Amino acid sequence: MIDAGRLFRLDGEVAFITGAGAGLGRMAAEVLASAGALVIASDRDAAAAERVAKTVQAAGGKAETVQLEVTDEAAVMRVVGDAARRRGRIDILINNAGTSVRAPALDMKLADFNRIMAINVTGVFLCAQACGQVMARRRKGAIVNLASIYGLSGSDLFHNLAYTTSKGAVVNMTRGLACEWGPLGIRVNAIAPTFTETDLTRPLIFDNKELVAKLTERTPLRRLGQPQDMAGAILYLASPAASLVTGVTLPVDGGWLAY
Ligand SMILES: NC(=O)c1ccc[n+]([C@@H]2O[C@H](COP(=O)([O-])OP(=O)(O)OC[C@H]3O[C@@H](n4cnc5c(N)ncnc54)[C@H](O)[C@@H]3O)[C@@H](O)[C@H]2O)c1
């Protein structure tokens, strides 16, 4: 008899999370710890990661923290290598650190474009590679990348071409890594969240009531996201429930992309 609860348990597993100090990364830390994983909460903001680890521990979960800037190749290799030596394994990577800039494509500064690509694409690759090397040794791993609805569509509402380009790259990096690493026992998937209320989106979207109303009206389920709306999809893709699922980008968007 199949046990529904066990499909989503992560007891004994080690989950490395980037950008875990706030928003969706923080939520990922909470849900994976609640499923039994030991969470390694990394963030470039060490104090923010520390606060998240304390919350997880207070709720009875297992968490530790490391400071990590995902664009720093040497730091990624060192921090992931240290974690793997300390814990003996990394089973799950939540490749979450990412950011955005608003600028019309006609005027966008190359430095801004390059910064977004460095964090949202190169950082995702570096963390996948470092964790992938550890996972390949045990022929077991699950990577969940944070893409976006704007990795699967263009945007007429905002001028954020660098972001759209970077998230499109994450969607196809997910497919490419799934093909290359499937034979190594590593699954690679992504989620594509809709507009979700976090520190990143509050000033850009959620503080603007008219904009929120417009986006809500355009969404079939008639609401935007909260971080907890992403918990089920992240846990599913990281867990044994998705053991035959790889290469997909799962929209969690209230139907935004169904139009
Ligand atoms: N919030 C949304 O509406 C939304 C929608 C779709 C996709 N996403 C994606 O989800 C991810 C998380 O977004 P969020 O809204 O939680 O953002 P956020 O800004 O609220 O939190 C991001 C966290 O990542 C950390 N971080 C940022 N850059 C980093 C770097 N270079 N190295 C290490 N840590 C870094 C920050 O310190 C912060 O703790 C991003 O990849 C974002 O593109 C968010």
PDBQT file of the ligand as one rigid body, heavy atoms in Angstrom, charges set to zero:
ROOT
HETATM    1  N1  LIG A 301       8.777  37.224  -5.725  1.00  0.00    +0.000 N 
HETATM    2  C1  LIG A 301       8.306  36.967  -6.942  1.00  0.00    +0.000 C 
HETATM    3  O1  LIG A 301       7.273  37.499  -7.400  1.00  0.00    +0.000 OA
HETATM    4  C2  LIG A 301       9.034  35.992  -7.824  1.00  0.00    +0.000 A 
HETATM    5  C3  LIG A 301       8.376  35.544  -8.970  1.00  0.00    +0.000 A 
HETATM    6  C4  LIG A 301       9.041  34.647  -9.805  1.00  0.00    +0.000 A 
HETATM    7  C5  LIG A 301      10.305  34.218  -9.490  1.00  0.00    +0.000 A 
HETATM    8  N2  LIG A 301      10.915  34.689  -8.358  1.00  0.00    +0.000 N 
HETATM    9  C6  LIG A 301      12.276  34.241  -8.105  1.00  0.00    +0.000 C 
HETATM   10  O2  LIG A 301      12.360  33.683  -6.821  1.00  0.00    +0.000 OA
HETATM   11  C7  LIG A 301      13.660  33.913  -6.283  1.00  0.00    +0.000 C 
HETATM   12  C8  LIG A 301      13.561  34.559  -4.915  1.00  0.00    +0.000 C 
HETATM   13  O3  LIG A 301      12.870  35.792  -5.068  1.00  0.00    +0.000 OA
HETATM   14  P1  LIG A 301      12.323  36.603  -3.802  1.00  0.00    +0.000 P 
HETATM   15  O4  LIG A 301      11.148  37.354  -4.292  1.00  0.00    +0.000 OA
HETATM   16  O5  LIG A 301      12.206  35.714  -2.637  1.00  0.00    +0.000 OA
HETATM   17  O6  LIG A 301      13.521  37.635  -3.584  1.00  0.00    +0.000 OA
HETATM   18  P2  LIG A 301      13.961  38.457  -2.260  1.00  0.00    +0.000 P 
HETATM   19  O7  LIG A 301      14.704  39.642  -2.789  1.00  0.00    +0.000 OA
HETATM   20  O8  LIG A 301      12.785  38.693  -1.372  1.00  0.00    +0.000 OA
HETATM   21  O9  LIG A 301      14.968  37.467  -1.525  1.00  0.00    +0.000 OA
HETATM   22  C9  LIG A 301      16.138  37.077  -2.184  1.00  0.00    +0.000 C 
HETATM   23  C10 LIG A 301      17.161  36.569  -1.188  1.00  0.00    +0.000 C 
HETATM   24  O10 LIG A 301      18.298  36.172  -1.965  1.00  0.00    +0.000 OA
HETATM   25  C11 LIG A 301      19.459  36.825  -1.479  1.00  0.00    +0.000 C 
HETATM   26  N3  LIG A 301      20.336  37.102  -2.622  1.00  0.00    +0.000 N 
HETATM   27  C12 LIG A 301      20.103  37.968  -3.622  1.00  0.00    +0.000 A 
HETATM   28  N4  LIG A 301      21.142  37.978  -4.469  1.00  0.00    +0.000 NA
HETATM   29  C13 LIG A 301      22.033  37.086  -3.986  1.00  0.00    +0.000 A 
HETATM   30  C14 LIG A 301      23.305  36.649  -4.429  1.00  0.00    +0.000 A 
HETATM   31  N5  LIG A 301      23.876  37.178  -5.516  1.00  0.00    +0.000 N 
HETATM   32  N6  LIG A 301      23.948  35.686  -3.710  1.00  0.00    +0.000 NA
HETATM   33  C15 LIG A 301      23.377  35.160  -2.593  1.00  0.00    +0.000 A 
HETATM   34  N7  LIG A 301      22.188  35.572  -2.112  1.00  0.00    +0.000 NA
HETATM   35  C16 LIG A 301      21.524  36.515  -2.822  1.00  0.00    +0.000 A 
HETATM   36  C17 LIG A 301      18.974  38.086  -0.791  1.00  0.00    +0.000 C 
HETATM   37  O11 LIG A 301      19.908  38.505   0.214  1.00  0.00    +0.000 OA
HETATM   38  C18 LIG A 301      17.643  37.640  -0.216  1.00  0.00    +0.000 C 
HETATM   39  O12 LIG A 301      17.794  37.073   1.081  1.00  0.00    +0.000 OA
HETATM   40  C19 LIG A 301      14.401  34.739  -7.326  1.00  0.00    +0.000 C 
HETATM   41  O13 LIG A 301      15.153  33.902  -8.164  1.00  0.00    +0.000 OA
HETATM   42  C20 LIG A 301      13.270  35.380  -8.101  1.00  0.00    +0.000 C 
HETATM   43  O14 LIG A 301      13.637  35.761  -9.400  1.00  0.00    +0.000 OA
HETATM   44  C21 LIG A 301      10.315  35.572  -7.518  1.00  0.00    +0.000 A 
ENDROOT
TORSDOF 0
